[in-house]
Each structure stands twice: as C-alpha cells, then as structure tokens.
Amino acid sequence: MPPPAPGSNDTPVAERWASLPEDLIRLVSSRVLAGDLLDYVRFRAVCGSWRSATASPRGRGVVDPRFHPRRWMMPPEGHGLHPGHPHLRGYIRFLNLDTGTFVRAHIPLFSDHCVVDSVHGLLVLLRDQDSAVRLVHPFTGDIAELPPLATVLPQLGTLLDTLPAPHRVKRLAESICASASFSGGVITVMLALHEVNHVAFATALDQQWTSNLQRRIRSSGSEAQRSTTGVSLDPGAGGGILNPDLTCRSDWQRHGATGSGHAPHLEDVRRR
C-alpha cells in the first residue's frame, strides 16, 4: 500500500508541519527572531527542514544585528560571586527582561577577562594579560577582536601620568561606555573613556584605537553627551546586559555579584 500523499488527511501532523514551504518558514522565523533570539533557536530546533530553511546565528551572532540578544540582562547573583569565580563552573545567568525567563550560558572567557560594558546585548570584554578588547555574543560564542585598550594610552598625553604604568589601562576600564555600529559587515566600536573625558574609535580591522581629543565628554548622572556628534551615551542604552556599576571582577566582588567564564555555545544554554 503506497504511503499517504503529503498534505492528505492521513499524513501525520508532524510531517505536515515539516513540509511547509521554505518561504513561509522563513517568514515565520523572521517574526520569531524579531521577538527573541532564543525563541528563534528553539524554532530552528523543531525539525531538519525548518533548520535548513533558516540562517544559523552561530558565526553571525556579532556581525549581524538581527541576532543580537537585546532584551537579556546579566544580573548579579550575590554571595561574593563574580564572573569567572570557580564556584560558578564557567556559567553565567541571563534574565530576559520581557518574559522573566532565566537561562545559563557557559562562558569560560571570564577566567581571564572582565566586562567593561555591553552594547546591543553583546558583552564588551577586556583581556587581563594584554588589554585586548573583544565583543562577545553570550549565547553563540561569536567574538569580534578589537585592538588592545593600551594602544590608546600614547594618544592621551600626560592625562594618566600620575598612575604607575601597569595601572593605567585598569583605571580607563573602570569607567567605559561603549557604542557600536554594524554596517556592511564592518564592526565599528566607540568607547567613551570617562576617566580622561575622551572618546576612542576602532574597527575589527584596526591595529589600534584612535582617540578623539577635540571635545570633552560632559557627564550628567548616568548619561554622557558627546558634543562632537550629538550622540547620547547612556550605559543602559542598546539593551545593556549589565548593571553599569558592576563591571570588572573587583567591582563584582565589592558589590557581591556573580559571573563565570568560557566561550559560550547555544547548546550550553539551559532554562533555569
């Protein structure tokens, strides 16, 4: 007896869903992705045909703004825990600000990185050993490499000369507000360096940061206004993941917050 024709009443429901036209699958997936990245990941996991008809976020998580986790926040966990703490075994909690859902992501990078800010839900990390700045997607593990923050120091003149050389980068990192643009596959990041009242720019193709010394950044409360372009720099803008006051390890320890460390992967995300 021949198998039932696709779309007939005798075809199992799962097969009928799996045989949806690809253009319809892509349309539905785009609506799902507009709501939340992890819902999109779950959508792609339904069956092989849905997965093959839609774009994978992995490998595109940083460069493609569609896959940025804008509505997710990394809350403190308390008990003196900070990102990279051994008791966390490389895991970080994230909270969806719309649904209240908690997930855990495995991010081992925190073993030798600290967070200086977040932009569009991406983590801006600073590597301990060489001050390399990295833009990291917490759920896909994608990384955009940016120049070491230390490359901006020669452009600051004598502004940090009162500090010992090993402490200058750390002082800059204690008060940074980041912004980023993603156009034509080029990632451009701007760092507002509040400690010295200057702005630094770099792309993922640059070897060093370029400091804009023409105008000062005037801060008022949590918002800083960059008068050279009229861009408002708000630590909470762009779906920030962090409490802007809890950035590097020492800050988390001081405020009793949480964290962890390793390169994140989607299959490592767990619903709490």
Secondary structure as the mmCIF struct_conf table of DSSP 4:
data_model
#
loop_
_struct_conf.conf_type_id
_struct_conf.id
_struct_conf.beg_label_comp_id
_struct_conf.beg_label_asym_id
_struct_conf.beg_label_seq_id
_struct_conf.end_label_comp_id
_struct_conf.end_label_asym_id
_struct_conf.end_label_seq_id
HELX_LH_PP_P HELX_LH_PP_P1 PRO A 2 ALA A 5
TURN_TY1_P TURN_TY1_P1 PRO A 6 GLY A 7
BEND BEND1 SER A 8 SER A 8
TURN_TY1_P TURN_TY1_P2 ASN A 9 ASP A 10
BEND BEND2 THR A 11 THR A 11
HELX_RH_AL_P HELX_RH_AL_P1 VAL A 13 ALA A 18
TURN_TY1_P TURN_TY1_P3 SER A 19 SER A 19
HELX_RH_AL_P HELX_RH_AL_P2 GLU A 22 GLY A 35
HELX_RH_AL_P HELX_RH_AL_P3 LEU A 37 ARG A 44
TURN_TY1_P TURN_TY1_P4 ALA A 45 ALA A 45
BEND BEND3 VAL A 46 VAL A 46
HELX_RH_AL_P HELX_RH_AL_P4 GLY A 48 SER A 52
TURN_TY1_P TURN_TY1_P5 ALA A 53 ALA A 53
BEND BEND4 THR A 54 THR A 54
BEND BEND5 PRO A 57 PRO A 57
TURN_TY1_P TURN_TY1_P6 ARG A 58 VAL A 63
HELX_RH_3T_P HELX_RH_3T_P1 PRO A 65 PHE A 67
TURN_TY1_P TURN_TY1_P7 ARG A 70 ARG A 71
STRN STRN1 TRP A 72 MET A 73
TURN_TY1_P TURN_TY1_P8 HIS A 79 GLY A 80
TURN_TY1_P TURN_TY1_P9 PRO A 83 GLY A 84
HELX_RH_3T_P HELX_RH_3T_P2 PRO A 86 LEU A 88
TURN_TY1_P TURN_TY1_P10 ARG A 89 GLY A 90
STRN STRN2 TYR A 91 ASN A 96
TURN_TY1_P TURN_TY1_P11 LEU A 97 THR A 99
STRN STRN3 PHE A 102 HIS A 106
HELX_RH_3T_P HELX_RH_3T_P3 PRO A 108 SER A 111
BEND BEND6 ASP A 112 ASP A 112
STRN STRN4 HIS A 113 VAL A 119
TURN_TY1_P TURN_TY1_P12 HIS A 120 GLY A 121
STRN STRN5 LEU A 122 ARG A 127
TURN_TY1_P TURN_TY1_P13 ASP A 128 ASP A 130
STRN STRN6 ALA A 132 VAL A 136
TURN_TY1_P TURN_TY1_P14 PRO A 138 THR A 140
STRN STRN7 ILE A 143 PRO A 148
HELX_RH_3T_P HELX_RH_3T_P4 LEU A 149 LEU A 156
TURN_TY1_P TURN_TY1_P15 GLY A 157 THR A 162
BEND BEND7 LEU A 163 LEU A 163
HELX_RH_AL_P HELX_RH_AL_P5 ALA A 165 ALA A 173
TURN_TY1_P TURN_TY1_P16 GLU A 174 SER A 175
STRN STRN8 ILE A 176 SER A 183
TURN_TY1_P TURN_TY1_P17 GLY A 184 GLY A 185
STRN STRN9 VAL A 186 LEU A 193
TURN_TY1_P TURN_TY1_P18 HIS A 194 ASN A 197
STRN STRN10 HIS A 198 THR A 203
TURN_TY1_P TURN_TY1_P19 ALA A 204 LEU A 205
BEND BEND8 GLN A 207 GLN A 208
STRN STRN11 THR A 210 ASN A 212
BEND BEND9 GLN A 214 ARG A 215
HELX_LH_PP_P HELX_LH_PP_P2 ARG A 216 ARG A 216
STRN STRN12 ILE A 217 SER A 220
TURN_TY1_P TURN_TY1_P20 GLY A 221 SER A 222
STRN STRN13 GLU A 223 ARG A 226
TURN_TY1_P TURN_TY1_P21 SER A 227 GLY A 230
STRN STRN14 VAL A 231 LEU A 233
TURN_TY1_P TURN_TY1_P22 PRO A 235 GLY A 239
BEND BEND10 LEU A 242 LEU A 242
TURN_TY1_P TURN_TY1_P23 PRO A 244 ASP A 245
BEND BEND11 CYS A 248 CYS A 248
HELX_RH_AL_P HELX_RH_AL_P6 ARG A 249 HIS A 255
TURN_TY1_P TURN_TY1_P24 GLY A 256 GLY A 256
BEND BEND12 HIS A 262 HIS A 262
HELX_RH_3T_P HELX_RH_3T_P5 LEU A 266 ASP A 268
STRN STRN15 ARG A 270 ARG A 271
#
